Structures are given as structure tokens and as C-alpha cells.
């Protein structure tokens, strides 16, 4: 069992590195990094040049009934925070997650609010 978990973790790290090799955030176009746990989802807008978080959002900050609606609302919230700071575009970092379900809802919510990827 330990060998299988070790291999799965290595594959996950490989996928993360593959995505991060292509995605880099700046002050004008930050990286939207999505983290999904079993219960919650959170998003950070990161300036990789300076290594600072510009804004963050999570589904704990919004009220909605379903997880899908919470993820979309969290995406809208991060986009609203970035728009207030004068940032209109970002790059989307899905990490090792597939682009569907909650991760897609976050992106759709941010796009709905006017953020460009």
C-alpha cells in the first residue's frame, strides 16, 4: 500500500510541476492558484516575481447552498477583489486538479465578474 501511495504522490507532483512550468504570475497578471480539499476550495492571486499574495478568497467567505455555487461565488469574489486593485487579467493555475467541477466553477465565476484569463 505504501508503494502505491508513493507513486500517486510522485505523479501528482509531476503534474503540478508541468503546470507550473507554463504558468507564471506578475503584478499586472497574477497567477490564480486553486486549492481544493475534500470540504472547501480556496483561491489565491499570487505575484511570483516578488513571491507575495495579492488577494485571496475561499468558499468559507461566501454563502450559497451547494458546493458548486460556493465555488462560483468564491471565483466572483476573487475577481472583484482584483478588479478593485486595478487588475483585469490573470493566469489560471489549476495545479494537479482536472479542469471540471469545482475548479471549472471557480474559473467561470471569475470570468463572469469580468476577469480575463
TORZA-44154 format. One record per residue (C-alpha): residue number from 1; residue in three letters; x, y, z. Coordinates in nm, 3 decimals, decimal comma. Layout:
N
+-------+-------+---------+---------+---------+
: torke : vomar :      c1 :      c2 :      c3 :
+-------+-------+---------+---------+---------+
:   NUM :   Ala :       X :       Y :       Z :
...
+-------+-------+---------+---------+---------+
END
This chain:
117
+-------+-------+---------+---------+---------+
: torke : vomar :      c1 :      c2 :      c3 :
+-------+-------+---------+---------+---------+
:     1 :   Unk :   0,000 :   0,000 :   0,000 :
:     2 :   Unk :   0,283 :   0,241 :   0,077 :
:     3 :   Unk :   0,433 :   0,193 :  -0,267 :
:     4 :   Unk :   0,105 :   0,281 :  -0,441 :
:     5 :   Unk :   0,061 :   0,597 :  -0,236 :
:     6 :   Unk :   0,421 :   0,698 :  -0,303 :
:     7 :   Unk :   0,372 :   0,654 :  -0,677 :
:     8 :   Unk :   0,044 :   0,850 :  -0,672 :
:     9 :   Unk :   0,214 :   1,134 :  -0,486 :
:    10 :   Unk :   0,504 :   1,138 :  -0,732 :
:    11 :   Unk :   0,259 :   1,155 :  -1,025 :
:    12 :   Unk :   0,071 :   1,440 :  -0,855 :
:    13 :   Unk :   0,395 :   1,634 :  -0,804 :
:    14 :   Unk :   0,488 :   1,575 :  -1,169 :
:    15 :   Unk :   0,153 :   1,720 :  -1,284 :
:    16 :   Unk :   0,198 :   2,023 :  -1,056 :
:    17 :   Unk :   0,547 :   2,089 :  -1,196 :
:    18 :   Unk :   0,422 :   2,054 :  -1,553 :
:    19 :   Unk :   0,153 :   2,316 :  -1,495 :
:    20 :   Unk :   0,386 :   2,550 :  -1,303 :
:    21 :   Unk :   0,647 :   2,537 :  -1,581 :
:    22 :   Unk :   0,396 :   2,707 :  -1,809 :
:    23 :   Unk :   0,219 :   2,939 :  -1,563 :
:    24 :   Unk :   0,391 :   3,243 :  -1,408 :
:    25 :   Unk :   0,225 :   3,538 :  -1,235 :
:    26 :   Unk :   0,331 :   3,903 :  -1,233 :
:    27 :   Unk :   0,194 :   4,211 :  -1,060 :
:    28 :   Unk :  -0,009 :   4,305 :  -1,370 :
:    29 :   Unk :  -0,122 :   3,948 :  -1,444 :
:    30 :   Unk :  -0,116 :   3,738 :  -1,124 :
:    31 :   Unk :  -0,145 :   3,361 :  -1,102 :
:    32 :   Unk :  -0,478 :   3,238 :  -0,968 :
:    33 :   Unk :  -0,382 :   2,928 :  -0,769 :
:    34 :   Unk :  -0,670 :   2,698 :  -0,678 :
:    35 :   Unk :  -0,656 :   2,465 :  -0,378 :
:    36 :   Unk :  -0,930 :   2,210 :  -0,332 :
:    37 :   Unk :  -0,973 :   1,998 :  -0,020 :
:    38 :   Unk :  -1,247 :   1,746 :   0,046 :
:    39 :   Unk :  -1,470 :   2,009 :   0,206 :
:    40 :   Unk :  -1,355 :   2,351 :   0,083 :
:    41 :   Unk :  -1,197 :   2,539 :  -0,205 :
:    42 :   Unk :  -0,971 :   2,842 :  -0,185 :
:    43 :   Unk :  -0,806 :   3,072 :  -0,439 :
:    44 :   Unk :  -0,501 :   3,298 :  -0,418 :
:    45 :   Unk :  -0,382 :   3,563 :  -0,663 :
:    46 :   Unk :  -0,002 :   3,541 :  -0,650 :
:    47 :   Unk :   0,272 :   3,766 :  -0,784 :
:    48 :   Unk :   0,552 :   3,516 :  -0,850 :
:    49 :   Unk :   0,816 :   3,783 :  -0,922 :
:    50 :   Unk :   0,801 :   3,910 :  -0,564 :
:    51 :   Unk :   0,653 :   3,599 :  -0,404 :
:    52 :   Unk :   0,355 :   3,775 :  -0,249 :
:    53 :   Unk :  -0,017 :   3,705 :  -0,237 :
:    54 :   Unk :  -0,216 :   3,995 :  -0,384 :
:    55 :   Unk :  -0,564 :   3,871 :  -0,286 :
:    56 :   Unk :  -0,729 :   3,556 :  -0,163 :
:    57 :   Unk :  -1,075 :   3,408 :  -0,145 :
:    58 :   Unk :  -1,238 :   3,092 :  -0,012 :
:    59 :   Unk :  -1,579 :   2,932 :  -0,010 :
:    60 :   Unk :  -1,595 :   2,994 :   0,365 :
:    61 :   Unk :  -1,634 :   3,368 :   0,294 :
:    62 :   Unk :  -1,948 :   3,328 :   0,081 :
:    63 :   Unk :  -2,295 :   3,193 :   0,143 :
:    64 :   Unk :  -2,454 :   2,951 :  -0,100 :
:    65 :   Unk :  -2,635 :   2,619 :  -0,082 :
:    66 :   Unk :  -2,429 :   2,382 :  -0,296 :
:    67 :   Unk :  -2,054 :   2,341 :  -0,329 :
:    68 :   Unk :  -2,077 :   2,432 :  -0,698 :
:    69 :   Unk :  -2,245 :   2,764 :  -0,612 :
:    70 :   Unk :  -1,991 :   2,829 :  -0,335 :
:    71 :   Unk :  -1,701 :   2,773 :  -0,576 :
:    72 :   Unk :  -1,856 :   3,007 :  -0,833 :
:    73 :   Unk :  -1,916 :   3,273 :  -0,566 :
:    74 :   Unk :  -1,556 :   3,239 :  -0,444 :
:    75 :   Unk :  -1,437 :   3,291 :  -0,803 :
:    76 :   Unk :  -1,654 :   3,602 :  -0,832 :
:    77 :   Unk :  -1,519 :   3,731 :  -0,501 :
:    78 :   Unk :  -1,151 :   3,694 :  -0,602 :
:    79 :   Unk :  -1,226 :   3,864 :  -0,935 :
:    80 :   Unk :  -1,400 :   4,150 :  -0,754 :
:    81 :   Unk :  -1,102 :   4,195 :  -0,518 :
:    82 :   Unk :  -0,860 :   4,201 :  -0,813 :
:    83 :   Unk :  -1,076 :   4,446 :  -1,010 :
:    84 :   Unk :  -1,076 :   4,682 :  -0,710 :
:    85 :   Unk :  -0,694 :   4,675 :  -0,721 :
:    86 :   Unk :  -0,695 :   4,755 :  -1,094 :
:    87 :   Unk :  -0,606 :   4,406 :  -1,219 :
:    88 :   Unk :  -0,820 :   4,290 :  -1,512 :
:    89 :   Unk :  -0,640 :   3,972 :  -1,624 :
:    90 :   Unk :  -0,475 :   3,671 :  -1,464 :
:    91 :   Unk :  -0,336 :   3,328 :  -1,545 :
:    92 :   Unk :  -0,523 :   3,026 :  -1,409 :
:    93 :   Unk :  -0,325 :   2,766 :  -1,214 :
:    94 :   Unk :  -0,537 :   2,454 :  -1,168 :
:    95 :   Unk :  -0,245 :   2,268 :  -1,006 :
:    96 :   Unk :  -0,293 :   1,893 :  -1,046 :
:    97 :   Unk :  -0,673 :   1,906 :  -1,050 :
:    98 :   Unk :  -0,878 :   1,832 :  -1,360 :
:    99 :   Unk :  -1,048 :   2,133 :  -1,515 :
:   100 :   Unk :  -1,405 :   2,033 :  -1,433 :
:   101 :   Unk :  -1,645 :   2,050 :  -1,143 :
:   102 :   Unk :  -1,548 :   2,294 :  -0,870 :
:   103 :   Unk :  -1,226 :   2,410 :  -1,039 :
:   104 :   Unk :  -1,421 :   2,499 :  -1,355 :
:   105 :   Unk :  -1,686 :   2,677 :  -1,145 :
:   106 :   Unk :  -1,417 :   2,898 :  -0,988 :
:   107 :   Unk :  -1,290 :   2,994 :  -1,335 :
:   108 :   Unk :  -1,642 :   3,055 :  -1,467 :
:   109 :   Unk :  -1,727 :   3,273 :  -1,167 :
:   110 :   Unk :  -1,413 :   3,483 :  -1,214 :
:   111 :   Unk :  -1,485 :   3,522 :  -1,587 :
:   112 :   Unk :  -1,847 :   3,617 :  -1,512 :
:   113 :   Unk :  -1,721 :   3,900 :  -1,292 :
:   114 :   Unk :  -1,503 :   4,031 :  -1,578 :
:   115 :   Unk :  -1,162 :   3,880 :  -1,512 :
:   116 :   Unk :  -0,976 :   3,766 :  -1,826 :
:   117 :   Unk :  -0,761 :   3,454 :  -1,847 :
+-------+-------+---------+---------+---------+
END
